[in-house]
Amino acid sequence: MLPLAFIHGCWIVILLSYYIVFYYLNYLLRTLTDNIVVGVSKGFEKKLQLIGTGYRATVEGKDIVLNLGFSHPVRMEIPPGLQVKVEENTRITVSGYDKSAIGQFAASIRKWRPPEPYKGKGVKYADEIVRRKEGKAGKKK
């Protein structure tokens, strides 16, 4: 049972105890409740980008098919409650009402080819900055 109260037209999470553990759990409950409300009213989305020659994605029915340079295409089933859109074959948008499910599915897509630091190829979040390395410095000809 949730410690919620409806006071003056607002839902308020009631503090259970002054012990530090209950204090943090209380704010965790408040954040999870807020994510549920925002998810149902507005929704959440994560955007991914495929960077690399020949890397592309398509949606076929309830599956997303990723060509990431392997000898075979990677097929992943889209979980119920999530929508996946692919734009320009390289931009993937995962949206829905459950913030944790969106993050988990986006992370499972990204784990197939995380961005590598030398050329930046791979699957990255749209707002992610990939820190690049220089490569071999003293190569002789």
Rosetta constraint file for C-alpha pairs under 8 A:
AtomPair CA 3 CA 13 HARMONIC 5.88 0.50
AtomPair CA 3 CA 14 HARMONIC 5.38 0.50
AtomPair CA 3 CA 15 HARMONIC 7.69 0.50
AtomPair CA 3 CA 16 HARMONIC 7.48 0.50
AtomPair CA 4 CA 11 HARMONIC 6.48 0.50
AtomPair CA 4 CA 12 HARMONIC 5.54 0.50
AtomPair CA 4 CA 13 HARMONIC 4.65 0.50
AtomPair CA 4 CA 14 HARMONIC 5.80 0.50
AtomPair CA 5 CA 11 HARMONIC 5.63 0.50
AtomPair CA 5 CA 12 HARMONIC 5.21 0.50
AtomPair CA 5 CA 13 HARMONIC 6.55 0.50
AtomPair CA 5 CA 14 HARMONIC 6.98 0.50
AtomPair CA 6 CA 10 HARMONIC 5.49 0.50
AtomPair CA 6 CA 11 HARMONIC 4.58 0.50
AtomPair CA 6 CA 12 HARMONIC 6.26 0.50
AtomPair CA 7 CA 11 HARMONIC 6.47 0.50
AtomPair CA 7 CA 12 HARMONIC 7.06 0.50
AtomPair CA 13 CA 26 HARMONIC 7.67 0.50
AtomPair CA 13 CA 30 HARMONIC 6.35 0.50
AtomPair CA 14 CA 26 HARMONIC 7.87 0.50
AtomPair CA 15 CA 23 HARMONIC 7.09 0.50
AtomPair CA 15 CA 26 HARMONIC 6.19 0.50
AtomPair CA 16 CA 22 HARMONIC 6.54 0.50
AtomPair CA 16 CA 23 HARMONIC 7.50 0.50
AtomPair CA 16 CA 26 HARMONIC 7.00 0.50
AtomPair CA 17 CA 22 HARMONIC 5.86 0.50
AtomPair CA 17 CA 23 HARMONIC 6.68 0.50
AtomPair CA 18 CA 22 HARMONIC 6.78 0.50
AtomPair CA 18 CA 23 HARMONIC 6.14 0.50
AtomPair CA 19 CA 23 HARMONIC 6.13 0.50
AtomPair CA 20 CA 24 HARMONIC 6.37 0.50
AtomPair CA 21 CA 25 HARMONIC 6.19 0.50
AtomPair CA 22 CA 26 HARMONIC 5.85 0.50
AtomPair CA 23 CA 27 HARMONIC 6.62 0.50
AtomPair CA 24 CA 28 HARMONIC 6.19 0.50
AtomPair CA 25 CA 29 HARMONIC 6.12 0.50
AtomPair CA 26 CA 30 HARMONIC 6.29 0.50
AtomPair CA 27 CA 31 HARMONIC 6.12 0.50
AtomPair CA 28 CA 32 HARMONIC 6.16 0.50
AtomPair CA 29 CA 33 HARMONIC 6.06 0.50
AtomPair CA 30 CA 34 HARMONIC 6.12 0.50
AtomPair CA 31 CA 35 HARMONIC 6.16 0.50
AtomPair CA 32 CA 36 HARMONIC 6.31 0.50
AtomPair CA 33 CA 37 HARMONIC 6.37 0.50
AtomPair CA 34 CA 38 HARMONIC 6.09 0.50
AtomPair CA 35 CA 39 HARMONIC 5.75 0.50
AtomPair CA 35 CA 98 HARMONIC 7.89 0.50
AtomPair CA 35 CA 99 HARMONIC 7.01 0.50
AtomPair CA 36 CA 40 HARMONIC 6.19 0.50
AtomPair CA 36 CA 97 HARMONIC 7.53 0.50
AtomPair CA 36 CA 98 HARMONIC 7.15 0.50
AtomPair CA 37 CA 41 HARMONIC 6.17 0.50
AtomPair CA 38 CA 42 HARMONIC 5.54 0.50
AtomPair CA 38 CA 43 HARMONIC 6.33 0.50
AtomPair CA 38 CA 97 HARMONIC 8.00 0.50
AtomPair CA 39 CA 43 HARMONIC 4.09 0.50
AtomPair CA 39 CA 44 HARMONIC 5.99 0.50
AtomPair CA 39 CA 96 HARMONIC 7.38 0.50
AtomPair CA 39 CA 97 HARMONIC 4.20 0.50
AtomPair CA 39 CA 98 HARMONIC 6.10 0.50
AtomPair CA 39 CA 99 HARMONIC 6.99 0.50
AtomPair CA 40 CA 97 HARMONIC 5.48 0.50
AtomPair CA 42 CA 97 HARMONIC 7.85 0.50
AtomPair CA 43 CA 95 HARMONIC 7.14 0.50
AtomPair CA 43 CA 96 HARMONIC 5.63 0.50
AtomPair CA 43 CA 97 HARMONIC 4.70 0.50
AtomPair CA 43 CA 98 HARMONIC 7.75 0.50
AtomPair CA 44 CA 95 HARMONIC 5.60 0.50
AtomPair CA 44 CA 96 HARMONIC 5.64 0.50
AtomPair CA 44 CA 97 HARMONIC 5.87 0.50
AtomPair CA 44 CA 98 HARMONIC 7.29 0.50
AtomPair CA 44 CA 99 HARMONIC 6.17 0.50
AtomPair CA 44 CA 102 HARMONIC 7.68 0.50
AtomPair CA 45 CA 93 HARMONIC 6.72 0.50
AtomPair CA 45 CA 94 HARMONIC 5.46 0.50
AtomPair CA 45 CA 95 HARMONIC 4.08 0.50
AtomPair CA 45 CA 96 HARMONIC 6.54 0.50
AtomPair CA 45 CA 102 HARMONIC 7.04 0.50
AtomPair CA 46 CA 93 HARMONIC 5.81 0.50
AtomPair CA 46 CA 94 HARMONIC 5.27 0.50
AtomPair CA 46 CA 95 HARMONIC 6.46 0.50
AtomPair CA 46 CA 102 HARMONIC 7.04 0.50
AtomPair CA 46 CA 103 HARMONIC 7.27 0.50
AtomPair CA 46 CA 106 HARMONIC 7.05 0.50
AtomPair CA 46 CA 125 HARMONIC 7.57 0.50
AtomPair CA 47 CA 91 HARMONIC 7.13 0.50
AtomPair CA 47 CA 92 HARMONIC 5.72 0.50
AtomPair CA 47 CA 93 HARMONIC 4.50 0.50
AtomPair CA 47 CA 94 HARMONIC 6.35 0.50
AtomPair CA 47 CA 125 HARMONIC 5.89 0.50
AtomPair CA 47 CA 126 HARMONIC 5.41 0.50
AtomPair CA 48 CA 91 HARMONIC 5.86 0.50
AtomPair CA 48 CA 92 HARMONIC 5.03 0.50
AtomPair CA 48 CA 93 HARMONIC 6.34 0.50
AtomPair CA 48 CA 106 HARMONIC 7.49 0.50
AtomPair CA 48 CA 110 HARMONIC 7.98 0.50
AtomPair CA 48 CA 123 HARMONIC 6.73 0.50
AtomPair CA 48 CA 124 HARMONIC 5.60 0.50
AtomPair CA 48 CA 125 HARMONIC 4.31 0.50
AtomPair CA 48 CA 126 HARMONIC 5.14 0.50
AtomPair CA 49 CA 90 HARMONIC 5.76 0.50
AtomPair CA 49 CA 91 HARMONIC 4.70 0.50
AtomPair CA 49 CA 92 HARMONIC 6.25 0.50
AtomPair CA 49 CA 123 HARMONIC 5.72 0.50
AtomPair CA 49 CA 124 HARMONIC 5.38 0.50
AtomPair CA 49 CA 125 HARMONIC 6.02 0.50
AtomPair CA 49 CA 126 HARMONIC 5.74 0.50
AtomPair CA 50 CA 55 HARMONIC 6.16 0.50
AtomPair CA 50 CA 56 HARMONIC 6.69 0.50
AtomPair CA 50 CA 90 HARMONIC 4.89 0.50
AtomPair CA 50 CA 91 HARMONIC 6.40 0.50
AtomPair CA 50 CA 121 HARMONIC 7.75 0.50
AtomPair CA 50 CA 122 HARMONIC 5.94 0.50
AtomPair CA 50 CA 123 HARMONIC 4.69 0.50
AtomPair CA 50 CA 124 HARMONIC 6.62 0.50
AtomPair CA 51 CA 55 HARMONIC 6.65 0.50
AtomPair CA 51 CA 90 HARMONIC 7.31 0.50
AtomPair CA 51 CA 120 HARMONIC 7.26 0.50
AtomPair CA 51 CA 121 HARMONIC 5.04 0.50
AtomPair CA 51 CA 122 HARMONIC 5.34 0.50
AtomPair CA 51 CA 123 HARMONIC 6.35 0.50
AtomPair CA 51 CA 124 HARMONIC 7.78 0.50
AtomPair CA 52 CA 121 HARMONIC 4.94 0.50
AtomPair CA 52 CA 122 HARMONIC 6.34 0.50
AtomPair CA 54 CA 67 HARMONIC 7.24 0.50
AtomPair CA 54 CA 68 HARMONIC 7.26 0.50
AtomPair CA 54 CA 69 HARMONIC 6.98 0.50
AtomPair CA 55 CA 66 HARMONIC 7.51 0.50
AtomPair CA 55 CA 67 HARMONIC 5.35 0.50
AtomPair CA 55 CA 68 HARMONIC 4.90 0.50
AtomPair CA 55 CA 69 HARMONIC 6.62 0.50
AtomPair CA 55 CA 90 HARMONIC 7.10 0.50
AtomPair CA 56 CA 66 HARMONIC 6.02 0.50
AtomPair CA 56 CA 67 HARMONIC 5.31 0.50
AtomPair CA 56 CA 68 HARMONIC 6.92 0.50
AtomPair CA 56 CA 89 HARMONIC 5.01 0.50
AtomPair CA 56 CA 90 HARMONIC 5.21 0.50
AtomPair CA 57 CA 64 HARMONIC 7.01 0.50
AtomPair CA 57 CA 65 HARMONIC 5.63 0.50
AtomPair CA 57 CA 66 HARMONIC 4.53 0.50
AtomPair CA 57 CA 67 HARMONIC 6.22 0.50
AtomPair CA 57 CA 86 HARMONIC 6.80 0.50
AtomPair CA 57 CA 89 HARMONIC 5.20 0.50
AtomPair CA 57 CA 90 HARMONIC 6.18 0.50
AtomPair CA 57 CA 91 HARMONIC 7.96 0.50
AtomPair CA 57 CA 92 HARMONIC 7.65 0.50
AtomPair CA 58 CA 64 HARMONIC 5.83 0.50
AtomPair CA 58 CA 65 HARMONIC 5.29 0.50
AtomPair CA 58 CA 66 HARMONIC 6.70 0.50
AtomPair CA 58 CA 86 HARMONIC 6.34 0.50
AtomPair CA 58 CA 89 HARMONIC 6.51 0.50
AtomPair CA 59 CA 63 HARMONIC 5.89 0.50
AtomPair CA 59 CA 64 HARMONIC 4.47 0.50
AtomPair CA 59 CA 65 HARMONIC 6.14 0.50
AtomPair CA 59 CA 84 HARMONIC 7.58 0.50
AtomPair CA 59 CA 85 HARMONIC 7.39 0.50
AtomPair CA 59 CA 86 HARMONIC 6.98 0.50
AtomPair CA 60 CA 64 HARMONIC 6.07 0.50
AtomPair CA 60 CA 65 HARMONIC 7.07 0.50
AtomPair CA 62 CA 77 HARMONIC 6.03 0.50
AtomPair CA 62 CA 78 HARMONIC 5.66 0.50
AtomPair CA 63 CA 75 HARMONIC 6.39 0.50
AtomPair CA 63 CA 76 HARMONIC 5.47 0.50
AtomPair CA 63 CA 77 HARMONIC 4.42 0.50
AtomPair CA 63 CA 78 HARMONIC 5.50 0.50
AtomPair CA 64 CA 75 HARMONIC 5.80 0.50
AtomPair CA 64 CA 76 HARMONIC 5.34 0.50
AtomPair CA 64 CA 77 HARMONIC 6.41 0.50
AtomPair CA 64 CA 78 HARMONIC 6.73 0.50
AtomPair CA 64 CA 84 HARMONIC 7.96 0.50
AtomPair CA 65 CA 73 HARMONIC 6.40 0.50
AtomPair CA 65 CA 74 HARMONIC 5.59 0.50
AtomPair CA 65 CA 75 HARMONIC 4.58 0.50
AtomPair CA 65 CA 76 HARMONIC 6.52 0.50
AtomPair CA 66 CA 73 HARMONIC 5.66 0.50
AtomPair CA 66 CA 74 HARMONIC 4.97 0.50
AtomPair CA 66 CA 75 HARMONIC 6.44 0.50
AtomPair CA 67 CA 72 HARMONIC 7.47 0.50
AtomPair CA 67 CA 73 HARMONIC 4.89 0.50
AtomPair CA 67 CA 74 HARMONIC 6.39 0.50
AtomPair CA 68 CA 73 HARMONIC 7.16 0.50
AtomPair CA 68 CA 74 HARMONIC 7.62 0.50
AtomPair CA 68 CA 113 HARMONIC 7.14 0.50
AtomPair CA 68 CA 122 HARMONIC 7.73 0.50
AtomPair CA 78 CA 82 HARMONIC 6.86 0.50
AtomPair CA 78 CA 83 HARMONIC 7.64 0.50
AtomPair CA 78 CA 84 HARMONIC 7.53 0.50
AtomPair CA 79 CA 105 HARMONIC 7.94 0.50
AtomPair CA 81 CA 96 HARMONIC 6.23 0.50
AtomPair CA 81 CA 97 HARMONIC 7.37 0.50
AtomPair CA 81 CA 98 HARMONIC 7.83 0.50
AtomPair CA 82 CA 94 HARMONIC 6.85 0.50
AtomPair CA 82 CA 95 HARMONIC 5.78 0.50
AtomPair CA 82 CA 96 HARMONIC 4.77 0.50
AtomPair CA 82 CA 97 HARMONIC 7.62 0.50
AtomPair CA 82 CA 101 HARMONIC 7.98 0.50
AtomPair CA 82 CA 102 HARMONIC 7.10 0.50
AtomPair CA 83 CA 94 HARMONIC 5.85 0.50
AtomPair CA 83 CA 95 HARMONIC 5.26 0.50
AtomPair CA 83 CA 96 HARMONIC 6.10 0.50
AtomPair CA 84 CA 92 HARMONIC 6.92 0.50
AtomPair CA 84 CA 93 HARMONIC 5.62 0.50
AtomPair CA 84 CA 94 HARMONIC 4.65 0.50
AtomPair CA 84 CA 95 HARMONIC 6.43 0.50
AtomPair CA 85 CA 92 HARMONIC 5.80 0.50
AtomPair CA 85 CA 93 HARMONIC 5.15 0.50
AtomPair CA 85 CA 94 HARMONIC 6.68 0.50
AtomPair CA 86 CA 90 HARMONIC 7.06 0.50
AtomPair CA 86 CA 91 HARMONIC 5.61 0.50
AtomPair CA 86 CA 92 HARMONIC 4.62 0.50
AtomPair CA 86 CA 93 HARMONIC 6.40 0.50
AtomPair CA 87 CA 91 HARMONIC 5.10 0.50
AtomPair CA 87 CA 92 HARMONIC 6.48 0.50
AtomPair CA 94 CA 102 HARMONIC 6.41 0.50
AtomPair CA 94 CA 106 HARMONIC 6.94 0.50
AtomPair CA 95 CA 102 HARMONIC 6.53 0.50
AtomPair CA 96 CA 102 HARMONIC 6.80 0.50
AtomPair CA 98 CA 102 HARMONIC 6.31 0.50
AtomPair CA 99 CA 103 HARMONIC 6.27 0.50
AtomPair CA 100 CA 104 HARMONIC 6.04 0.50
AtomPair CA 101 CA 105 HARMONIC 6.11 0.50
AtomPair CA 102 CA 106 HARMONIC 6.08 0.50
AtomPair CA 103 CA 107 HARMONIC 6.03 0.50
AtomPair CA 104 CA 108 HARMONIC 6.19 0.50
AtomPair CA 105 CA 109 HARMONIC 6.33 0.50
AtomPair CA 106 CA 110 HARMONIC 6.22 0.50
AtomPair CA 107 CA 111 HARMONIC 6.03 0.50
AtomPair CA 108 CA 112 HARMONIC 7.12 0.50
AtomPair CA 109 CA 123 HARMONIC 7.70 0.50
AtomPair CA 110 CA 114 HARMONIC 5.56 0.50
AtomPair CA 110 CA 123 HARMONIC 5.26 0.50
AtomPair CA 110 CA 124 HARMONIC 6.47 0.50
AtomPair CA 112 CA 123 HARMONIC 7.86 0.50
AtomPair CA 113 CA 122 HARMONIC 4.99 0.50
AtomPair CA 113 CA 123 HARMONIC 5.61 0.50
AtomPair CA 114 CA 122 HARMONIC 5.22 0.50
AtomPair CA 114 CA 123 HARMONIC 5.36 0.50
AtomPair CA 114 CA 124 HARMONIC 6.56 0.50
AtomPair CA 115 CA 120 HARMONIC 5.42 0.50
AtomPair CA 115 CA 121 HARMONIC 5.27 0.50
AtomPair CA 115 CA 122 HARMONIC 4.16 0.50
AtomPair CA 115 CA 123 HARMONIC 5.68 0.50
AtomPair CA 115 CA 124 HARMONIC 5.97 0.50
AtomPair CA 115 CA 130 HARMONIC 7.02 0.50
AtomPair CA 116 CA 120 HARMONIC 5.08 0.50
AtomPair CA 116 CA 121 HARMONIC 5.78 0.50
AtomPair CA 116 CA 122 HARMONIC 6.54 0.50
AtomPair CA 116 CA 130 HARMONIC 7.94 0.50
AtomPair CA 117 CA 130 HARMONIC 6.72 0.50
AtomPair CA 117 CA 131 HARMONIC 6.08 0.50
AtomPair CA 117 CA 132 HARMONIC 4.62 0.50
AtomPair CA 117 CA 133 HARMONIC 5.59 0.50
AtomPair CA 118 CA 132 HARMONIC 5.63 0.50
AtomPair CA 118 CA 133 HARMONIC 5.28 0.50
AtomPair CA 118 CA 134 HARMONIC 6.79 0.50
AtomPair CA 118 CA 135 HARMONIC 6.57 0.50
AtomPair CA 119 CA 132 HARMONIC 7.36 0.50
AtomPair CA 120 CA 130 HARMONIC 6.69 0.50
AtomPair CA 120 CA 132 HARMONIC 6.98 0.50
AtomPair CA 124 CA 128 HARMONIC 6.45 0.50
